[in-house]
Amino acid sequence: MKEQIIEILEDIQPEADYETCQTLIDDHILTSLDVLSLVAELEDEFDVTIPTVEIIPSNFNSVDAIAAMVERLQEEG
């Protein structure tokens, strides 16, 4: 799953080190528009719905955080 997330992120914003970065939102690597694109791609790729309340910095600061959120939403779904 993490590899798929990294591929999506690289399509949206290719100039970041997604393997190690833990501050994608805090350091403004991803803009709000990037996050909206990411949400749409994640929903399509992993067949989940990401509610607005989940679109918070802590869920999008790293690939690990994004994967954890997607896995949790898949389990809840």
C-alpha positions in Angstrom: 0.0 0.0 0.0 2.8 2.5 0.8 4.3 2.1 -2.6 1.0 2.9 -4.2 0.6 6.0 -2.0 4.1 7.1 -2.9 3.3 6.8 -6.6 0.2 8.9 -6.2 2.1 11.5 -4.2 4.9 11.6 -6.8 2.3 12.3 -9.5 0.9 15.2 -7.5 4.2 16.7 -6.2 7.3 15.0 -7.6 9.9 17.0 -5.7 9.7 15.5 -2.2 11.3 12.6 -0.4 8.2 10.6 0.6 10.2 7.7 2.0 11.5 9.7 4.9 9.5 13.0 5.2 7.3 13.2 8.3 6.2 16.8 7.8 4.5 17.0 4.4 1.8 19.3 5.7 3.7 21.1 8.4 6.5 22.1 6.0 4.1 23.0 3.3 5.4 20.4 0.9 1.8 19.5 0.1 -0.6 22.4 -0.6 -4.3 22.3 0.2 -4.9 21.6 -3.5 -2.4 18.8 -3.4 -4.3 17.3 -0.5 -7.6 17.5 -2.3 -6.1 15.8 -5.3 -4.5 13.2 -3.0 -7.9 12.5 -1.3 -9.6 11.9 -4.6 -6.8 9.6 -5.8 -6.8 7.6 -2.5 -10.5 7.2 -2.6 -10.3 5.8 -6.2 -7.3 3.6 -5.6 -8.3 2.1 -2.3 -12.1 2.2 -2.6 -12.6 4.3 0.6 -14.4 7.5 1.4 -12.3 10.0 3.3 -14.7 12.1 5.4 -13.9 15.8 5.9 -13.1 15.2 9.6 -10.2 13.0 8.5 -8.6 15.7 6.4 -6.3 17.0 9.1 -2.5 17.5 9.1 -1.7 14.5 11.3 -3.3 12.2 8.8 -1.3 13.6 5.9 2.1 14.5 7.3 3.8 11.2 6.1 3.2 8.1 4.0 2.9 6.1 7.2 0.1 8.3 8.5 -1.7 8.3 5.2 -1.5 4.5 5.0 -2.7 4.1 8.6 -5.7 6.3 7.8 -6.6 4.4 4.7 -6.2 1.0 6.4 -8.5 2.2 9.3 -11.1 3.5 6.8 -11.0 0.2 4.9 -11.6 -1.7 8.2 -14.5 0.6 9.2 -16.0 0.5 5.7 
